[in-house]
Each structure stands twice: as structure tokens, then as C-alpha cells.
Amino acid sequence: MKLISDFKDYELLDASNGEKLERWGNVILLRPDPQIIWDNGDLREKYKGKIDAIYHRSNMGGGHWENLKKVKPYWQISYKNLTFNIKQMGFKHTGLFPEQSVNWEFMIDKIQSSNRKIKVLNLFAYTGGATVACMSACAHVTHVDSSRGMVDWCKENVLSSNLNENSVRYIVDDCIKFVKREIRRGNKYDAIVMDPPSFGRGANKEVWNIEKNLWELVNLCVSLLSDNPLFFLINSYTTGLSPYVLSNILNMLVSSEFKGKVTCGEVGIPIKNSELVLPCGIYGRWECE
């Protein structure tokens, strides 16, 4: 398992009974997490007076934030030279997944070590964590997401990180439809990263199902790779999906066309002042040798 490190503006302070206590800059949030099935005490009592906001999940689906103290509509946190805008979203989210910093480091290192101009395609790109990471390494990124709100949020993160807006192309579209158009146009990319949801809908209500559509998408994306590709990275938070599924797909589709190696595994966050780790998803990587 790859664990985050050097993320000074984020900490997982404690976890117990389906909840995690986190520090985002100077804001302390308590959010649900279904993987936390162990009992380490009542966090609401243990940290009484220290928690700024709690996300309450509803039995009917969704939920709401309860601000115990005044919380700004948005605030910023930094990871090294990158700056992200954090907000209280529906469904408990904040607009950033800190565990992805292990993949940001991988991509930054590969791009910088290549010593050439790199074009990156970021699919299901959300608020642009991978986009700003790759841009910080001087890559040009095509950022694709079906939600205009998420694309606009990425624009905010790019500006906050003082990155060159000429190095990014923003696309609001269904990822499969966009990839098919890029194939017809003959466009090529040196690196592809994707973070597909379990289920979703595209810009025009196209239905996405990771079990039915991931193979098709990766197969299409192979046609977009340049003659000398750098990496192909898949992230997933789909419950029950093994990292070896991603490894198998990359071996069958990418390694069959390009010389390189495939690795896979989990990402996680250490819990402060303990030996415990919170698992936070899986990854599969193909990279050139």
C-alpha cells in the first residue's frame, strides 16, 4: 500500500465507528467513512469543542453539513507548490482526495524525468488534482469531466496554483464520446490518467457503469497514445474492485502494444499517532521502462 506523506496541510487525526476526523488547513471536519468498522471511542466526545463541522448522512440518501463553528464558504490548502480550494460539498466531499498525492508524485516524477514536452489526457478529471500536478511539471493537460461545476473548480485550482492557463484545455463532455472524437481527429497523448466512478451520467445523461464500460474506454484510449507513451494510470474507489483487475486490463490492452511495466495496489492515509491506516482506493499503472 502506498501512503501519503509530506501533506502538511492535511492530517487524518482519528477514526472510529464509521467516522474520520481530519484537519484541512486549520479546519477540523468529521465525516463518515464506511470502511472504519473499528471502535476507537466516540470522536464527538473525544474532540468536543475542537470540531468545526460534521457531515450527517441521511438514511434517505445524501446528508448535510452541520457547522459547529463558523466555516468559510471555501478555504485553501497547499501540497508543496500546489494550492487547492476546499469547499463543503454534498455527499460529504470537499473537492479533494489527499490520498491521490501519491499518484501526483508519480506523475510529476515521470514527466520531469522524460526531458520532453508531454501531453496528458485527464478523464473523469473532477476538480483537477492530477491536472494541476501534471501542469506543475510543465505538461500540457486536456481536462475532461461531464460536470461544468467541477471543470470550473479546476480552473480555480489552476489559478490558485499560479499555473499557466495556456497549458490546459478544459472540456465538459462525456469521456467515451470525447475519446472517440479525439481518435477521429488523430490526436495523440503521451500520458493518460483516469478516475472513473462506479456509476455516473455524462453531460447529456449518458450512463456510465465501470463494470460494463471500463474495458471499452481503456481499449479506446490505447489508440490515443503516442508512439512513445509515458504512463497510463487508472484510479478507482469502486467497492470490491481488486487492484489486480486494473492490472489485468492494463497488461492486456497497453502492455500488448507498448513495452513497459504494470504495477497495482492500494493507496491509504496513516492515522496520526497510531499504527493504523485508512485504505482509500486502488490504482493500476502502466509506465514506460
C-alpha positions as CSV (number, residue, x, y, z in Angstrom):
1,M,0.0,0.0,0.0
2,K,1.2,3.5,-0.9
3,L,0.8,6.0,1.9
4,I,0.6,9.8,1.6
5,S,3.4,11.8,3.2
6,D,4.6,15.4,3.2
7,F,1.0,16.7,3.1
8,K,1.5,19.4,5.8
9,D,-2.0,21.0,5.3
10,Y,-3.9,17.7,5.7
11,E,-4.0,15.1,8.5
12,L,-6.2,12.2,9.4
13,L,-6.4,12.8,13.1
14,D,-8.5,9.9,14.3
15,A,-11.0,7.3,13.0
16,S,-13.7,5.3,14.8
17,N,-17.2,3.8,14.3
18,G,-17.7,4.8,10.7
19,E,-16.3,8.4,11.1
20,K,-13.0,10.1,10.4
21,L,-11.6,13.3,12.0
22,E,-9.5,15.3,9.6
23,R,-7.6,18.6,9.6
24,W,-7.9,20.6,6.4
25,G,-5.6,23.5,6.9
26,N,-6.9,25.0,10.2
27,V,-10.4,23.5,9.8
28,I,-11.4,20.3,11.6
29,L,-14.0,18.1,9.8
30,L,-15.8,15.0,11.0
31,R,-17.0,12.9,8.0
32,P,-18.4,9.4,7.6
33,D,-16.4,6.6,6.1
34,P,-17.9,3.1,5.8
35,Q,-14.5,1.3,6.0
36,I,-14.0,2.4,9.6
37,I,-15.6,-0.5,11.3
38,W,-13.4,-0.5,14.4
39,D,-14.2,1.2,17.7
40,N,-11.7,3.8,19.0
41,G,-14.1,5.7,21.1
42,D,-16.7,8.4,20.4
43,L,-15.0,11.0,18.3
44,R,-17.6,13.6,19.0
45,E,-17.0,13.3,22.7
46,K,-13.2,12.9,22.5
47,Y,-12.8,16.1,20.4
48,K,-15.7,18.1,21.8
49,G,-15.1,21.8,21.2
50,K,-12.4,21.1,18.6
51,I,-14.6,20.1,15.6
52,D,-15.6,22.8,13.2
53,A,-18.1,20.9,11.2
54,I,-19.8,17.4,11.0
55,Y,-21.3,15.8,8.0
56,H,-24.5,13.9,8.9
57,R,-25.5,11.1,6.5
58,S,-29.3,10.7,5.9
59,N,-31.0,7.3,5.9
60,M,-32.9,8.5,2.8
61,G,-29.6,9.2,0.9
62,G,-27.3,12.2,0.9
63,G,-26.9,14.2,4.0
64,H,-26.0,17.7,5.3
65,W,-23.2,19.6,6.9
66,E,-23.6,21.0,10.5
67,N,-21.2,23.8,11.2
68,L,-20.4,23.9,14.9
69,K,-18.2,26.9,14.3
70,K,-18.0,29.5,11.6
71,V,-16.6,27.9,8.4
72,K,-15.8,29.9,5.4
73,P,-17.6,29.1,2.1
74,Y,-14.2,28.0,0.8
75,W,-10.6,27.9,2.1
76,Q,-7.3,26.9,0.6
77,I,-4.8,24.2,1.5
78,S,-1.4,23.5,-0.1
79,Y,0.5,20.4,-1.1
80,K,4.1,21.5,-1.8
81,N,3.8,24.1,-4.6
82,L,0.1,23.3,-5.4
83,T,-2.9,25.1,-3.9
84,F,-6.4,23.7,-3.8
85,N,-9.7,25.3,-3.0
86,I,-11.7,23.4,-0.4
87,K,-15.5,23.6,0.0
88,Q,-18.2,21.7,1.9
89,M,-20.0,19.7,-0.8
90,G,-23.0,17.4,-0.8
91,F,-22.4,13.7,-0.2
92,K,-19.6,14.6,2.4
93,H,-17.0,15.7,-0.1
94,T,-14.6,18.6,0.0
95,G,-13.3,18.7,-3.6
96,L,-10.0,17.0,-3.0
97,F,-8.8,13.4,-2.3
98,P,-5.5,13.8,-0.4
99,E,-4.5,10.2,-0.9
100,Q,-4.1,10.9,-4.6
101,S,-0.9,12.8,-3.7
102,V,0.9,9.5,-4.1
103,N,-0.2,9.4,-7.7
104,W,0.6,13.1,-8.2
105,E,4.2,12.4,-7.2
106,F,4.4,9.5,-9.6
107,M,3.2,11.6,-12.5
108,I,5.3,14.6,-11.7
109,D,8.4,12.4,-11.5
110,K,7.7,10.7,-14.8
111,I,7.0,13.9,-16.6
112,Q,10.1,15.7,-15.3
113,S,12.3,12.7,-15.9
114,S,11.2,12.5,-19.5
115,N,13.0,15.7,-20.5
116,R,10.5,16.3,-23.3
117,K,7.2,18.0,-23.9
118,I,4.4,15.8,-22.5
119,K,0.7,15.9,-23.4
120,V,-1.6,14.4,-20.7
121,L,-5.3,13.4,-21.0
122,N,-7.1,13.5,-17.7
123,L,-10.5,11.8,-17.9
124,F,-13.2,12.0,-15.1
125,A,-10.9,14.8,-14.0
126,Y,-13.1,16.2,-11.2
127,T,-11.6,19.3,-9.6
128,G,-8.2,18.8,-11.2
129,G,-5.8,17.4,-8.6
130,A,-4.0,15.4,-11.3
131,T,-4.3,18.3,-13.8
132,V,-2.5,20.8,-11.6
133,A,0.1,18.2,-10.6
134,C,0.9,17.5,-14.2
135,M,0.8,21.2,-15.2
136,S,3.3,21.9,-12.3
137,A,5.7,19.5,-14.1
138,C,5.3,21.6,-17.3
139,A,3.0,19.2,-19.1
140,H,0.1,20.3,-21.3
141,V,-3.2,18.8,-19.9
142,T,-6.6,18.2,-21.5
143,H,-9.0,18.1,-18.6
144,V,-12.3,16.3,-19.3
145,D,-15.3,16.0,-17.0
146,S,-19.0,15.9,-17.6
147,S,-19.8,18.4,-14.8
148,R,-19.3,22.1,-15.7
149,G,-19.1,22.9,-12.0
150,M,-16.1,20.5,-11.5
151,V,-14.4,22.0,-14.5
152,D,-14.9,25.5,-13.2
153,W,-13.5,24.4,-9.8
154,C,-10.4,23.0,-11.6
155,K,-9.9,26.5,-13.2
156,E,-9.9,28.0,-9.7
157,N,-7.2,25.5,-8.6
158,V,-5.1,26.2,-11.6
159,L,-5.3,30.0,-10.9
160,S,-4.6,29.5,-7.2
161,S,-1.6,27.4,-8.0
162,N,-0.3,30.2,-10.3
163,L,0.0,27.8,-13.3
164,N,0.0,28.8,-17.0
165,E,-3.6,28.6,-18.3
166,N,-2.2,28.2,-21.8
167,S,-1.1,24.7,-20.6
168,V,-4.6,23.3,-20.1
169,R,-7.6,22.6,-22.2
170,Y,-10.9,22.3,-20.4
171,I,-13.6,20.0,-21.8
172,V,-17.1,19.5,-20.5
173,D,-18.2,16.2,-22.1
174,D,-18.9,12.5,-21.7
175,C,-15.5,10.8,-21.6
176,I,-16.2,8.0,-24.0
177,K,-17.7,10.4,-26.6
178,F,-14.8,12.7,-26.2
179,V,-12.2,9.9,-26.7
180,K,-14.0,8.7,-29.8
181,R,-13.8,12.2,-31.3
182,E,-10.1,12.5,-30.4
183,I,-9.5,9.3,-32.2
184,R,-11.3,10.6,-35.4
185,R,-9.3,13.8,-35.2
186,G,-6.0,11.9,-34.9
187,N,-4.9,13.5,-31.6
188,K,-2.3,11.7,-29.5
189,Y,-1.3,11.9,-25.9
190,D,1.9,10.8,-24.1
191,A,0.1,10.0,-20.8
192,I,-3.4,9.2,-19.8
193,V,-4.9,9.3,-16.3
194,M,-8.5,8.5,-15.4
195,D,-10.5,8.3,-12.2
196,P,-13.8,6.6,-13.3
197,P,-16.7,6.5,-10.9
198,S,-18.6,3.3,-10.2
199,F,-21.7,4.8,-11.8
200,G,-22.3,8.2,-13.4
201,R,-24.0,10.2,-16.1
202,G,-22.4,12.2,-18.9
203,A,-23.1,15.8,-19.9
204,N,-26.1,14.6,-22.0
205,K,-27.3,11.9,-19.5
206,E,-25.1,9.2,-20.9
207,V,-24.9,6.3,-18.4
208,W,-21.5,5.1,-17.2
209,N,-21.0,1.8,-15.4
210,I,-17.4,0.9,-14.5
211,E,-18.0,-2.9,-14.8
212,K,-19.6,-2.5,-18.3
213,N,-17.6,0.4,-19.7
214,L,-14.1,0.5,-18.3
215,W,-12.7,-2.1,-20.7
216,E,-14.2,-0.3,-23.7
217,L,-12.8,3.1,-22.5
218,V,-9.2,1.8,-21.9
219,N,-9.3,0.0,-25.2
220,L,-10.3,3.2,-27.0
221,C,-7.6,5.2,-25.1
222,V,-4.8,2.9,-26.3
223,S,-5.5,4.4,-29.8
224,L,-4.8,7.9,-28.4
225,L,-1.3,7.0,-27.0
226,S,1.7,8.5,-28.8
227,D,4.4,6.3,-30.3
228,N,6.4,6.8,-27.1
229,P,3.9,6.9,-24.2
230,L,5.0,7.8,-20.7
231,F,2.3,6.3,-18.4
232,F,-1.3,5.2,-18.2
233,L,-2.8,5.5,-14.7
234,I,-6.3,4.3,-13.5
235,N,-7.6,5.2,-10.1
236,S,-10.7,3.6,-8.6
237,Y,-12.9,3.9,-5.5
238,T,-15.3,1.1,-6.5
239,T,-16.1,-1.1,-3.6
240,G,-15.0,-4.7,-4.1
241,L,-12.9,-4.0,-7.2
242,S,-9.4,-5.5,-6.8
243,P,-6.3,-3.6,-8.0
244,Y,-5.4,-6.7,-10.0
245,V,-8.5,-6.1,-12.2
246,L,-6.9,-2.8,-13.2
247,S,-3.5,-4.6,-13.6
248,N,-5.1,-7.2,-15.9
249,I,-6.7,-4.6,-18.1
250,L,-3.5,-2.6,-18.5
251,N,-1.5,-5.7,-19.2
252,M,-3.9,-7.0,-21.8
253,L,-4.5,-3.6,-23.6
254,V,-1.5,-1.4,-23.0
255,S,1.4,-3.8,-22.5
256,S,0.4,-5.7,-25.6
257,E,1.1,-2.6,-27.6
258,F,3.9,-0.8,-25.8
259,K,7.0,-2.0,-23.9
260,G,6.7,-1.2,-20.2
261,K,5.7,-2.5,-16.8
262,V,2.4,-2.6,-14.9
263,T,2.0,-2.2,-11.1
264,C,-1.1,-2.0,-9.0
265,G,-2.1,-1.7,-5.3
266,E,-3.9,0.3,-2.8
267,V,-3.5,3.9,-1.5
268,G,-4.0,4.9,2.1
269,I,-3.7,7.5,4.7
270,P,-1.9,7.0,8.0
271,I,-3.9,7.9,11.1
272,K,-2.0,10.3,13.3
273,N,-0.3,9.0,16.4
274,S,-1.1,5.4,15.7
275,E,0.0,2.4,13.5
276,L,-3.4,2.4,11.8
277,V,-4.0,3.1,8.2
278,L,-7.2,4.0,6.4
279,P,-7.5,2.3,2.9
280,C,-8.6,4.9,0.3
281,G,-9.0,3.2,-3.1
282,I,-6.9,1.3,-5.6
283,Y,-4.7,2.1,-8.6
284,G,-3.2,0.5,-11.7
285,R,-0.2,1.9,-13.5
286,W,1.4,1.2,-16.8
287,E,4.7,3.1,-17.3
288,C,7.4,3.0,-19.9
289,E,10.7,1.3,-19.0
